[in-house]
Amino acid sequence: MTNAEQVRNLLNTHPKYQGKDNNGKSRQEFVAKIAAMTDEKLLDHTEHMIWLSAYAGNNPRSDYHWQVSACYDEWTARDKAEQYTVAYEAAKASAGC
């Protein structure tokens, strides 16, 4: 099994991606949504999720934390993990850091 296949399997089976989010939606719907995104769309979405996760830093139950993890795992599954760093740097710059 390739690394990408292992990560894709993780996205489909890991407990943090199972069940419902805080709004009652399936976490697998989010995973499927980001898997269907183009690289450009996923890059924008990842930047946004990183910013939201940081903004929700005082709330450990926030959905944004597992969603940003799912974005990282999706980039890893695409064998483009460096794109997560690009999104992180963009989010950091937009926050003025």
N, C-alpha and C positions, 0 to 999 in steps of 0.2 A: 504494500500500500504506500503510495507517495505521500509526502508531507501535506500536499494540498488535499488529498483524499482524507487523511487523518483529521485535518482541521475541519473539513466539511462535515465529517462524521461527528466531531465535537459540537459543531453548531446545531446539529440535529438531535443530539442525545444528551448533552450536558445539562445537569439539573438547573443551572441558572438560566437556561433558555427554555425551560419547560413551564407549564402552568400559565397563569394569567398575570398580566401586569397590574399596576395599581388602579387602572381604569376598567379592569375586567376583560381586556383584550388578550388574545393568545400571544404569548411571547414568540411563538414560532411564526406568527404572521409578520412580526417585525424582522425576524431573521430572513424569511422568504423575500420580504420587500427589499432589503438591502442586497440580497444575493442577485436580484433582478436588475439592480441599478447599473448604469454605465460607470466606468471609472471616474469620469468627470463629475457625475451626480453623486457618487459615493464619496468623493473627495470633499465636495461641498457639505454633504450631510455629516461626514465625520467631523469636520471642523465645527459645525454647529453643535453636534453632540458633545464634543470635548468642552466647548464653552459652557453648555448647559450643565454638564456634569460638574464642572468647577464651580459654577454659580450655585449648584445644589449641594455644595460640600458640607453644609451644616445638616443635611438630611441623608443619613446613611441608607434609608429605604427608597430613595428616589430611583425611579426607573432609568434615569439618564446614566447611572453608573453601569448597569448591566448592558444598556444599549451601546455605550461607548466601547465596552469590552467586545460586544458582538461586531462592531465596526472593525476593531483591530483584528479579530479572528477572521472576518471576511477578507480583509487585505492580505492576511497570511495565507488564506485559502487560494487567493489569486496569485500568490507568490510575488506580492508587491508590498511587503510590510513597510518598506521605506515611505510609502505614500501616507501611512499613519503619521509618521514624523513630519511630513510636509504639512498635513492638516493641523498637527499640534502646533507647529511653528506659526502657522497662519492664525490660529485661534489666540495664541499668545500675543502676537503682534496686534490683533484687533482689540485685545484687552489693554493694550498700552504697556505691556511688560517687555 
